Amino acid sequence: MVHFLRNNKIATVILAIIRIYLGVQWTLAGWEKVSGGAAGAVKGLVANAVKNPVKGPEGNVLYPWFNSMLSAILPHYKGMSLMVSWGELLVGLGLIFGCLTTAAVFFGLMMNFSYMLAGAISVNPLYIFLEYFIIIGGFNAGKIGLDYWVIPWIRKNIFKNKATI
């Protein structure tokens, strides 16, 4: 499966379709927050996650470390909302245009897992499922996109004198 996703031309097309679909979803979510101001939404999500943490069947808090981190973030919700809004928008644009695809999908995964740890299930499991195919596909996922030119340029000009391991 990994070999197919990383090397097959059919996989390149399938990954591009998945990538663009996810990119549109991330871009729409990010644009809504950037253009409408999402400070209140982020504050509400974080405050709710702190007040009502995810609990297991016995009623114990499952992710106390995450809730402690959210408690520390809550006073700085405006800065966090700025990062979330622009992060979603940039992840979406990176996926749509296939530019730095692996990095974009990595940060998308990080946001999806953060939302789930906060108790917001929504579309996050579906996105995570689809994003794993892109992560596994690696360069092949962005080959029909700007990565076709960007990644070779980065390898040639940025990492030209670096020793390979």
Solvent accessible surface area in square Angstrom, and as a share of the most:
residue,aa,sasa,rsa
1,M,151,0.68
2,V,78,0.45
3,H,137,0.61
4,F,76,0.32
5,L,9,0.04
6,R,126,0.46
7,N,90,0.46
8,N,52,0.27
9,K,175,0.74
10,I,111,0.57
11,A,0,0.00
12,T,11,0.06
13,V,74,0.43
14,I,78,0.40
15,L,0,0.00
16,A,6,0.05
17,I,112,0.57
18,I,32,0.16
19,R,3,0.01
20,I,73,0.37
21,Y,95,0.36
22,L,0,0.00
23,G,0,0.00
24,V,60,0.34
25,Q,57,0.25
26,W,6,0.02
27,T,23,0.14
28,L,110,0.55
29,A,34,0.26
30,G,0,0.00
31,W,142,0.50
32,E,126,0.56
33,K,51,0.21
34,V,39,0.22
35,S,70,0.45
36,G,61,0.59
37,G,60,0.58
38,A,10,0.08
39,A,34,0.26
40,G,55,0.53
41,A,67,0.52
42,V,9,0.05
43,K,90,0.38
44,G,40,0.38
45,L,65,0.32
46,V,9,0.05
47,A,33,0.26
48,N,82,0.42
49,A,3,0.02
50,V,47,0.27
51,K,157,0.67
52,N,87,0.45
53,P,25,0.16
54,V,41,0.23
55,K,113,0.48
56,G,12,0.11
57,P,135,0.85
58,E,148,0.66
59,G,44,0.42
60,N,81,0.41
61,V,57,0.33
62,L,79,0.39
63,Y,68,0.26
64,P,79,0.50
65,W,153,0.54
66,F,7,0.03
67,N,20,0.10
68,S,74,0.48
69,M,88,0.39
70,L,10,0.05
71,S,54,0.35
72,A,67,0.52
73,I,33,0.17
74,L,47,0.23
75,P,100,0.63
76,H,127,0.57
77,Y,47,0.18
78,K,137,0.58
79,G,41,0.39
80,M,47,0.21
81,S,8,0.05
82,L,111,0.55
83,M,128,0.57
84,V,22,0.13
85,S,5,0.03
86,W,113,0.40
87,G,22,0.21
88,E,4,0.02
89,L,14,0.07
90,L,110,0.55
91,V,8,0.04
92,G,0,0.00
93,L,64,0.32
94,G,11,0.11
95,L,0,0.00
96,I,44,0.22
97,F,112,0.47
98,G,0,0.00
99,C,38,0.23
100,L,80,0.40
101,T,1,0.00
102,T,62,0.36
103,A,47,0.37
104,A,11,0.08
105,V,0,0.00
106,F,94,0.39
107,F,115,0.48
108,G,0,0.00
109,L,14,0.07
110,M,102,0.45
111,M,27,0.12
112,N,1,0.00
113,F,84,0.35
114,S,43,0.28
115,Y,34,0.13
116,M,55,0.25
117,L,37,0.19
118,A,14,0.11
119,G,41,0.39
120,A,32,0.25
121,I,97,0.49
122,S,93,0.60
123,V,72,0.42
124,N,7,0.04
125,P,58,0.36
126,L,86,0.43
127,Y,22,0.08
128,I,17,0.09
129,F,121,0.51
130,L,27,0.14
131,E,0,0.00
132,Y,99,0.38
133,F,49,0.20
134,I,1,0.00
135,I,49,0.25
136,I,57,0.29
137,G,1,0.01
138,G,14,0.13
139,F,68,0.28
140,N,3,0.02
141,A,0,0.00
142,G,0,0.00
143,K,77,0.33
144,I,87,0.44
145,G,22,0.21
146,L,79,0.39
147,D,4,0.02
148,Y,117,0.44
149,W,165,0.58
150,V,38,0.22
151,I,33,0.17
152,P,60,0.38
153,W,145,0.51
154,I,37,0.19
155,R,142,0.52
156,K,146,0.62
157,N,54,0.27
158,I,94,0.48
159,F,110,0.46
160,K,134,0.57
161,N,134,0.69
162,K,129,0.55
163,A,98,0.76
164,T,135,0.78
165,I,224,1.14
